[in-house]
Amino acid sequence: MRMRRILGLALASATLAGMSAFGAVSAGAASSPNISRDECTAAGGQIASVAYGGDVCVLPDGTKPRIT
């Protein structure tokens, strides 16, 4: 009985660790890289100002990378 409990806890820990690693990778992939003003206009985007956030480039696909 004790061995089942230990194996169950090990499996649960491994599952949670795998899910948190997957979430971190997904979040990293979802974040947009920085872009320059010239690159923004060349890609067909428009420069917009965000309150307390500086300038962003609104690209045609809806992403909003920060202007560097």
mmCIF file as gemmi writes it, N, C-alpha and C atoms, coordinates in Angstrom:
data_model
loop_
_atom_site.group_PDB
_atom_site.id
_atom_site.type_symbol
_atom_site.label_atom_id
_atom_site.label_alt_id
_atom_site.label_comp_id
_atom_site.label_asym_id
_atom_site.label_entity_id
_atom_site.label_seq_id
_atom_site.pdbx_PDB_ins_code
_atom_site.Cartn_x
_atom_site.Cartn_y
_atom_site.Cartn_z
_atom_site.occupancy
_atom_site.B_iso_or_equiv
_atom_site.pdbx_formal_charge
_atom_site.auth_seq_id
_atom_site.auth_asym_id
_atom_site.pdbx_PDB_model_num
ATOM 1 N N . MET Axp A 1 ? 0.822 -1.189 0 1 0 ? 1 A 1
ATOM 2 C CA . MET Axp A 1 ? 0 0 0 1 0 ? 1 A 1
ATOM 3 C C . MET Axp A 1 ? 0.872 1.262 0 1 0 ? 1 A 1
ATOM 4 N N . ARG Axp A 2 ? 1.932 1.223 0.783 1 0 ? 2 A 1
ATOM 5 C CA . ARG Axp A 2 ? 2.815 2.374 0.851 1 0 ? 2 A 1
ATOM 6 C C . ARG Axp A 2 ? 3.505 2.603 -0.497 1 0 ? 2 A 1
ATOM 7 N N . MET Axp A 3 ? 3.866 1.526 -1.18 1 0 ? 3 A 1
ATOM 8 C CA . MET Axp A 3 ? 4.527 1.643 -2.478 1 0 ? 3 A 1
ATOM 9 C C . MET Axp A 3 ? 3.594 2.272 -3.505 1 0 ? 3 A 1
ATOM 10 N N . ARG Axp A 4 ? 2.321 1.941 -3.487 1 0 ? 4 A 1
ATOM 11 C CA . ARG Axp A 4 ? 1.362 2.545 -4.416 1 0 ? 4 A 1
ATOM 12 C C . ARG Axp A 4 ? 1.248 4.042 -4.176 1 0 ? 4 A 1
ATOM 13 N N . ARG Axp A 5 ? 1.241 4.427 -2.924 1 0 ? 5 A 1
ATOM 14 C CA . ARG Axp A 5 ? 1.121 5.838 -2.586 1 0 ? 5 A 1
ATOM 15 C C . ARG Axp A 5 ? 2.349 6.597 -3.095 1 0 ? 5 A 1
ATOM 16 N N . ILE Axp A 6 ? 3.519 6.041 -2.909 1 0 ? 6 A 1
ATOM 17 C CA . ILE Axp A 6 ? 4.75 6.692 -3.37 1 0 ? 6 A 1
ATOM 18 C C . ILE Axp A 6 ? 4.761 6.787 -4.89 1 0 ? 6 A 1
ATOM 19 N N . LEU Axp A 7 ? 4.367 5.709 -5.57 1 0 ? 7 A 1
ATOM 20 C CA . LEU Axp A 7 ? 4.327 5.748 -7.033 1 0 ? 7 A 1
ATOM 21 C C . LEU Axp A 7 ? 3.285 6.749 -7.528 1 0 ? 7 A 1
ATOM 22 N N . GLY Axp A 8 ? 2.157 6.826 -6.853 1 0 ? 8 A 1
ATOM 23 C CA . GLY Axp A 8 ? 1.111 7.786 -7.23 1 0 ? 8 A 1
ATOM 24 C C . GLY Axp A 8 ? 1.588 9.219 -7.084 1 0 ? 8 A 1
ATOM 25 N N . LEU Axp A 9 ? 2.281 9.504 -5.978 1 0 ? 9 A 1
ATOM 26 C CA . LEU Axp A 9 ? 2.809 10.856 -5.773 1 0 ? 9 A 1
ATOM 27 C C . LEU Axp A 9 ? 3.883 11.197 -6.8 1 0 ? 9 A 1
ATOM 28 N N . ALA Axp A 10 ? 4.728 10.23 -7.133 1 0 ? 10 A 1
ATOM 29 C CA . ALA Axp A 10 ? 5.758 10.463 -8.135 1 0 ? 10 A 1
ATOM 30 C C . ALA Axp A 10 ? 5.132 10.744 -9.502 1 0 ? 10 A 1
ATOM 31 N N . LEU Axp A 11 ? 4.095 10.001 -9.85 1 0 ? 11 A 1
ATOM 32 C CA . LEU Axp A 11 ? 3.416 10.209 -11.129 1 0 ? 11 A 1
ATOM 33 C C . LEU Axp A 11 ? 2.731 11.571 -11.169 1 0 ? 11 A 1
ATOM 34 N N . ALA Axp A 12 ? 2.087 11.946 -10.075 1 0 ? 12 A 1
ATOM 35 C CA . ALA Axp A 12 ? 1.418 13.245 -10.026 1 0 ? 12 A 1
ATOM 36 C C . ALA Axp A 12 ? 2.435 14.381 -10.136 1 0 ? 12 A 1
ATOM 37 N N . SER Axp A 13 ? 3.57 14.251 -9.456 1 0 ? 13 A 1
ATOM 38 C CA . SER Axp A 13 ? 4.613 15.286 -9.52 1 0 ? 13 A 1
ATOM 39 C C . SER Axp A 13 ? 5.169 15.412 -10.929 1 0 ? 13 A 1
ATOM 40 N N . ALA Axp A 14 ? 5.403 14.287 -11.577 1 0 ? 14 A 1
ATOM 41 C CA . ALA Axp A 14 ? 5.935 14.314 -12.944 1 0 ? 14 A 1
ATOM 42 C C . ALA Axp A 14 ? 4.935 14.951 -13.902 1 0 ? 14 A 1
ATOM 43 N N . THR Axp A 15 ? 3.666 14.661 -13.706 1 0 ? 15 A 1
ATOM 44 C CA . THR Axp A 15 ? 2.635 15.235 -14.569 1 0 ? 15 A 1
ATOM 45 C C . THR Axp A 15 ? 2.569 16.745 -14.397 1 0 ? 15 A 1
ATOM 46 N N . LEU Axp A 16 ? 2.589 17.222 -13.158 1 0 ? 16 A 1
ATOM 47 C CA . LEU Axp A 16 ? 2.537 18.664 -12.914 1 0 ? 16 A 1
ATOM 48 C C . LEU Axp A 16 ? 3.781 19.364 -13.442 1 0 ? 16 A 1
ATOM 49 N N . ALA Axp A 17 ? 4.927 18.74 -13.284 1 0 ? 17 A 1
ATOM 50 C CA . ALA Axp A 17 ? 6.159 19.338 -13.792 1 0 ? 17 A 1
ATOM 51 C C . ALA Axp A 17 ? 6.122 19.432 -15.314 1 0 ? 17 A 1
ATOM 52 N N . GLY Axp A 18 ? 5.607 18.405 -15.956 1 0 ? 18 A 1
ATOM 53 C CA . GLY Axp A 18 ? 5.5 18.422 -17.414 1 0 ? 18 A 1
ATOM 54 C C . GLY Axp A 18 ? 4.536 19.482 -17.901 1 0 ? 18 A 1
ATOM 55 N N . MET Axp A 19 ? 3.426 19.645 -17.205 1 0 ? 19 A 1
ATOM 56 C CA . MET Axp A 19 ? 2.442 20.643 -17.618 1 0 ? 19 A 1
ATOM 57 C C . MET Axp A 19 ? 2.978 22.054 -17.404 1 0 ? 19 A 1
ATOM 58 N N . SER Axp A 20 ? 3.71 22.295 -16.312 1 0 ? 20 A 1
ATOM 59 C CA . SER Axp A 20 ? 4.237 23.636 -16.088 1 0 ? 20 A 1
ATOM 60 C C . SER Axp A 20 ? 5.329 23.962 -17.097 1 0 ? 20 A 1
ATOM 61 N N . ALA Axp A 21 ? 6.125 22.973 -17.485 1 0 ? 21 A 1
ATOM 62 C CA . ALA Axp A 21 ? 7.147 23.204 -18.507 1 0 ? 21 A 1
ATOM 63 C C . ALA Axp A 21 ? 6.49 23.504 -19.848 1 0 ? 21 A 1
ATOM 64 N N . PHE Axp A 22 ? 5.415 22.799 -20.162 1 0 ? 22 A 1
ATOM 65 C CA . PHE Axp A 22 ? 4.686 23.046 -21.408 1 0 ? 22 A 1
ATOM 66 C C . PHE Axp A 22 ? 4.092 24.446 -21.406 1 0 ? 22 A 1
ATOM 67 N N . GLY Axp A 23 ? 3.553 24.884 -20.271 1 0 ? 23 A 1
ATOM 68 C CA . GLY Axp A 23 ? 2.988 26.231 -20.166 1 0 ? 23 A 1
ATOM 69 C C . GLY Axp A 23 ? 4.033 27.302 -20.354 1 0 ? 23 A 1
ATOM 70 N N . ALA Axp A 24 ? 5.216 27.08 -19.809 1 0 ? 24 A 1
ATOM 71 C CA . ALA Axp A 24 ? 6.296 28.058 -19.945 1 0 ? 24 A 1
ATOM 72 C C . ALA Axp A 24 ? 6.743 28.168 -21.398 1 0 ? 24 A 1
ATOM 73 N N . VAL Axp A 25 ? 6.824 27.055 -22.088 1 0 ? 25 A 1
ATOM 74 C CA . VAL Axp A 25 ? 7.222 27.072 -23.496 1 0 ? 25 A 1
ATOM 75 C C . VAL Axp A 25 ? 6.15 27.757 -24.328 1 0 ? 25 A 1
ATOM 76 N N . SER Axp A 26 ? 4.886 27.478 -24.039 1 0 ? 26 A 1
ATOM 77 C CA . SER Axp A 26 ? 3.797 28.108 -24.778 1 0 ? 26 A 1
ATOM 78 C C . SER Axp A 26 ? 3.789 29.613 -24.565 1 0 ? 26 A 1
ATOM 79 N N . ALA Axp A 27 ? 4.008 30.049 -23.346 1 0 ? 27 A 1
ATOM 80 C CA . ALA Axp A 27 ? 4.023 31.477 -23.059 1 0 ? 27 A 1
ATOM 81 C C . ALA Axp A 27 ? 5.182 32.158 -23.764 1 0 ? 27 A 1
ATOM 82 N N . GLY Axp A 28 ? 6.319 31.521 -23.807 1 0 ? 28 A 1
ATOM 83 C CA . GLY Axp A 28 ? 7.466 32.091 -24.502 1 0 ? 28 A 1
ATOM 84 C C . GLY Axp A 28 ? 7.232 32.191 -25.983 1 0 ? 28 A 1
ATOM 85 N N . ALA Axp A 29 ? 6.574 31.225 -26.546 1 0 ? 29 A 1
ATOM 86 C CA . ALA Axp A 29 ? 6.308 31.249 -27.976 1 0 ? 29 A 1
ATOM 87 C C . ALA Axp A 29 ? 5.25 32.281 -28.325 1 0 ? 29 A 1
ATOM 88 N N . ALA Axp A 30 ? 4.368 32.583 -27.394 1 0 ? 30 A 1
ATOM 89 C CA . ALA Axp A 30 ? 3.288 33.517 -27.669 1 0 ? 30 A 1
ATOM 90 C C . ALA Axp A 30 ? 3.732 34.967 -27.586 1 0 ? 30 A 1
ATOM 91 N N . SER Axp A 31 ? 4.77 35.235 -26.836 1 0 ? 31 A 1
ATOM 92 C CA . SER Axp A 31 ? 5.207 36.607 -26.703 1 0 ? 31 A 1
ATOM 93 C C . SER Axp A 31 ? 5.86 37.08 -27.995 1 0 ? 31 A 1
ATOM 94 N N . SER Axp A 32 ? 5.624 38.338 -28.338 1 0 ? 32 A 1
ATOM 95 C CA . SER Axp A 32 ? 6.152 38.89 -29.579 1 0 ? 32 A 1
ATOM 96 C C . SER Axp A 32 ? 7.518 39.513 -29.345 1 0 ? 32 A 1
ATOM 97 N N . PRO Axp A 33 ? 8.427 39.385 -30.289 1 0 ? 33 A 1
ATOM 98 C CA . PRO Axp A 33 ? 9.729 40.044 -30.157 1 0 ? 33 A 1
ATOM 99 C C . PRO Axp A 33 ? 9.601 41.541 -30.417 1 0 ? 33 A 1
ATOM 100 N N . ASN Axp A 34 ? 10.617 42.281 -30.069 1 0 ? 34 A 1
ATOM 101 C CA . ASN Axp A 34 ? 10.633 43.719 -30.346 1 0 ? 34 A 1
ATOM 102 C C . ASN Axp A 34 ? 10.86 43.957 -31.836 1 0 ? 34 A 1
ATOM 103 N N . ILE Axp A 35 ? 10.44 45.13 -32.297 1 0 ? 35 A 1
ATOM 104 C CA . ILE Axp A 35 ? 10.532 45.473 -33.713 1 0 ? 35 A 1
ATOM 105 C C . ILE Axp A 35 ? 10.863 46.957 -33.813 1 0 ? 35 A 1
ATOM 106 N N . SER Axp A 36 ? 11.529 47.361 -34.871 1 0 ? 36 A 1
ATOM 107 C CA . SER Axp A 36 ? 11.839 48.788 -35.058 1 0 ? 36 A 1
ATOM 108 C C . SER Axp A 36 ? 10.705 49.458 -35.837 1 0 ? 36 A 1
ATOM 109 N N . ARG Axp A 37 ? 10.725 50.777 -35.851 1 0 ? 37 A 1
ATOM 110 C CA . ARG Axp A 37 ? 9.68 51.513 -36.585 1 0 ? 37 A 1
ATOM 111 C C . ARG Axp A 37 ? 9.734 51.206 -38.08 1 0 ? 37 A 1
ATOM 112 N N . ASP Axp A 38 ? 10.94 51.122 -38.618 1 0 ? 38 A 1
ATOM 113 C CA . ASP Axp A 38 ? 11.091 50.833 -40.05 1 0 ? 38 A 1
ATOM 114 C C . ASP Axp A 38 ? 10.58 49.438 -40.383 1 0 ? 38 A 1
ATOM 115 N N . GLU Axp A 39 ? 10.9 48.468 -39.532 1 0 ? 39 A 1
ATOM 116 C CA . GLU Axp A 39 ? 10.423 47.101 -39.761 1 0 ? 39 A 1
ATOM 117 C C . GLU Axp A 39 ? 8.907 47.024 -39.659 1 0 ? 39 A 1
ATOM 118 N N . CYS Axp A 40 ? 8.336 47.817 -38.761 1 0 ? 40 A 1
ATOM 119 C CA . CYS Axp A 40 ? 6.88 47.836 -38.593 1 0 ? 40 A 1
ATOM 120 C C . CYS Axp A 40 ? 6.184 48.325 -39.86 1 0 ? 40 A 1
ATOM 121 N N . THR Axp A 41 ? 6.631 49.447 -40.379 1 0 ? 41 A 1
ATOM 122 C CA . THR Axp A 41 ? 5.983 49.987 -41.578 1 0 ? 41 A 1
ATOM 123 C C . THR Axp A 41 ? 6.248 49.109 -42.802 1 0 ? 41 A 1
ATOM 124 N N . ALA Axp A 42 ? 7.435 48.482 -42.852 1 0 ? 42 A 1
ATOM 125 C CA . ALA Axp A 42 ? 7.737 47.595 -43.975 1 0 ? 42 A 1
ATOM 126 C C . ALA Axp A 42 ? 6.857 46.35 -43.95 1 0 ? 42 A 1
ATOM 127 N N . ALA Axp A 43 ? 6.437 45.932 -42.755 1 0 ? 43 A 1
ATOM 128 C CA . ALA Axp A 43 ? 5.584 44.746 -42.639 1 0 ? 43 A 1
ATOM 129 C C . ALA Axp A 43 ? 4.106 45.087 -42.794 1 0 ? 43 A 1
ATOM 130 N N . GLY Axp A 44 ? 3.798 46.357 -43.041 1 0 ? 44 A 1
ATOM 131 C CA . GLY Axp A 44 ? 2.407 46.759 -43.233 1 0 ? 44 A 1
ATOM 132 C C . GLY Axp A 44 ? 1.697 47.083 -41.937 1 0 ? 44 A 1
ATOM 133 N N . GLY Axp A 45 ? 2.445 47.315 -40.876 1 0 ? 45 A 1
ATOM 134 C CA . GLY Axp A 45 ? 1.843 47.62 -39.587 1 0 ? 45 A 1
ATOM 135 C C . GLY Axp A 45 ? 1.687 49.103 -39.353 1 0 ? 45 A 1
ATOM 136 N N . GLN Axp A 46 ? 0.961 49.428 -38.292 1 0 ? 46 A 1
ATOM 137 C CA . GLN Axp A 46 ? 0.764 50.817 -37.903 1 0 ? 46 A 1
ATOM 138 C C . GLN Axp A 46 ? 1.283 51.003 -36.485 1 0 ? 46 A 1
ATOM 139 N N . ILE Axp A 47 ? 1.877 52.147 -36.226 1 0 ? 47 A 1
ATOM 140 C CA . ILE Axp A 47 ? 2.421 52.429 -34.905 1 0 ? 47 A 1
ATOM 141 C C . ILE Axp A 47 ? 1.329 53.038 -34.046 1 0 ? 47 A 1
ATOM 142 N N . ALA Axp A 48 ? 1.144 52.46 -32.854 1 0 ? 48 A 1
ATOM 143 C CA . ALA Axp A 48 ? 0.137 52.937 -31.922 1 0 ? 48 A 1
ATOM 144 C C . ALA Axp A 48 ? 0.794 53.187 -30.573 1 0 ? 48 A 1
ATOM 145 N N . SER Axp A 49 ? 0.239 54.142 -29.834 1 0 ? 49 A 1
ATOM 146 C CA . SER Axp A 49 ? 0.753 54.464 -28.506 1 0 ? 49 A 1
ATOM 147 C C . SER Axp A 49 ? -0.157 53.819 -27.467 1 0 ? 49 A 1
ATOM 148 N N . VAL Axp A 50 ? 0.476 53.147 -26.489 1 0 ? 50 A 1
ATOM 149 C CA . VAL Axp A 50 ? -0.266 52.486 -25.417 1 0 ? 50 A 1
ATOM 150 C C . VAL Axp A 50 ? -0.023 53.26 -24.133 1 0 ? 50 A 1
ATOM 151 N N . ALA Axp A 51 ? -1.078 53.559 -23.386 1 0 ? 51 A 1
ATOM 152 C CA . ALA Axp A 51 ? -0.935 54.291 -22.134 1 0 ? 51 A 1
ATOM 153 C C . ALA Axp A 51 ? -0.02 53.54 -21.181 1 0 ? 51 A 1
ATOM 154 N N . TYR Axp A 52 ? 0.999 54.198 -20.686 1 0 ? 52 A 1
ATOM 155 C CA . TYR Axp A 52 ? 1.99 53.644 -19.762 1 0 ? 52 A 1
ATOM 156 C C . TYR Axp A 52 ? 2.773 52.484 -20.359 1 0 ? 52 A 1
ATOM 157 N N . GLY Axp A 53 ? 2.678 52.269 -21.649 1 0 ? 53 A 1
ATOM 158 C CA . GLY Axp A 53 ? 3.371 51.15 -22.26 1 0 ? 53 A 1
ATOM 159 C C . GLY Axp A 53 ? 4.275 51.525 -23.413 1 0 ? 53 A 1
ATOM 160 N N . GLY Axp A 54 ? 4.286 52.78 -23.794 1 0 ? 54 A 1
ATOM 161 C CA . GLY Axp A 54 ? 5.118 53.197 -24.915 1 0 ? 54 A 1
ATOM 162 C C . GLY Axp A 54 ? 4.433 52.944 -26.245 1 0 ? 54 A 1
ATOM 163 N N . ASP Axp A 55 ? 5.228 52.761 -27.276 1 0 ? 55 A 1
ATOM 164 C CA . ASP Axp A 55 ? 4.695 52.544 -28.618 1 0 ? 55 A 1
ATOM 165 C C . ASP Axp A 55 ? 4.738 51.065 -28.99 1 0 ? 55 A 1
ATOM 166 N N . VAL Axp A 56 ? 3.718 50.633 -29.715 1 0 ? 56 A 1
ATOM 167 C CA . VAL Axp A 56 ? 3.658 49.265 -30.23 1 0 ? 56 A 1
ATOM 168 C C . VAL Axp A 56 ? 3.357 49.318 -31.713 1 0 ? 56 A 1
ATOM 169 N N . CYS Axp A 57 ? 3.656 48.239 -32.389 1 0 ? 57 A 1
ATOM 170 C CA . CYS Axp A 57 ? 3.357 48.106 -33.81 1 0 ? 57 A 1
ATOM 171 C C . CYS Axp A 57 ? 2.176 47.162 -33.951 1 0 ? 57 A 1
ATOM 172 N N . VAL Axp A 58 ? 1.089 47.623 -34.524 1 0 ? 58 A 1
ATOM 173 C CA . VAL Axp A 58 ? -0.079 46.78 -34.74 1 0 ? 58 A 1
ATOM 174 C C . VAL Axp A 58 ? 0.047 46.183 -36.14 1 0 ? 58 A 1
ATOM 175 N N . LEU Axp A 59 ? 0.379 44.899 -36.187 1 0 ? 59 A 1
ATOM 176 C CA . LEU Axp A 59 ? 0.576 44.21 -37.466 1 0 ? 59 A 1
ATOM 177 C C . LEU Axp A 59 ? -0.755 43.719 -38.026 1 0 ? 59 A 1
ATOM 178 N N . PRO Axp A 60 ? -0.827 43.458 -39.327 1 0 ? 60 A 1
ATOM 179 C CA . PRO Axp A 60 ? -2.086 43.007 -39.941 1 0 ? 60 A 1
ATOM 180 C C . PRO Axp A 60 ? -2.657 41.723 -39.331 1 0 ? 60 A 1
ATOM 181 N N . ASP Axp A 61 ? -1.801 40.856 -38.756 1 0 ? 61 A 1
ATOM 182 C CA . ASP Axp A 61 ? -2.325 39.617 -38.17 1 0 ? 61 A 1
ATOM 183 C C . ASP Axp A 61 ? -2.816 39.802 -36.736 1 0 ? 61 A 1
ATOM 184 N N . GLY Axp A 62 ? -2.728 41.046 -36.211 1 0 ? 62 A 1
ATOM 185 C CA . GLY Axp A 62 ? -3.261 41.338 -34.884 1 0 ? 62 A 1
ATOM 186 C C . GLY Axp A 62 ? -2.224 41.341 -33.769 1 0 ? 62 A 1
ATOM 187 N N . THR Axp A 63 ? -1.005 40.916 -34.034 1 0 ? 63 A 1
ATOM 188 C CA . THR Axp A 63 ? 0.018 40.927 -33.001 1 0 ? 63 A 1
ATOM 189 C C . THR Axp A 63 ? 0.49 42.36 -32.756 1 0 ? 63 A 1
ATOM 190 N N . LYS Axp A 64 ? 0.982 42.605 -31.544 1 0 ? 64 A 1
ATOM 191 C CA . LYS Axp A 64 ? 1.41 43.948 -31.172 1 0 ? 64 A 1
ATOM 192 C C . LYS Axp A 64 ? 2.778 43.915 -30.503 1 0 ? 64 A 1
ATOM 193 N N . PRO Axp A 65 ? 3.858 43.768 -31.28 1 0 ? 65 A 1
ATOM 194 C CA . PRO Axp A 65 ? 5.193 43.804 -30.674 1 0 ? 65 A 1
ATOM 195 C C . PRO Axp A 65 ? 5.57 45.237 -30.285 1 0 ? 65 A 1
ATOM 196 N N . ARG Axp A 66 ? 6.414 45.333 -29.266 1 0 ? 66 A 1
ATOM 197 C CA . ARG Axp A 66 ? 6.882 46.646 -28.806 1 0 ? 66 A 1
ATOM 198 C C . ARG Axp A 66 ? 7.865 47.247 -29.805 1 0 ? 66 A 1
ATOM 199 N N . ILE Axp A 67 ? 7.867 48.559 -29.892 1 0 ? 67 A 1
ATOM 200 C CA . ILE Axp A 67 ? 8.787 49.298 -30.746 1 0 ? 67 A 1
ATOM 201 C C . ILE Axp A 67 ? 10.067 49.545 -29.946 1 0 ? 67 A 1
ATOM 202 N N . THR Axp A 68 ? 11.208 49.232 -30.548 1 0 ? 68 A 1
ATOM 203 C CA . THR Axp A 68 ? 12.492 49.491 -29.867 1 0 ? 68 A 1
ATOM 204 C C . THR Axp A 68 ? 13.166 50.686 -30.476 1 0 ? 68 A 1
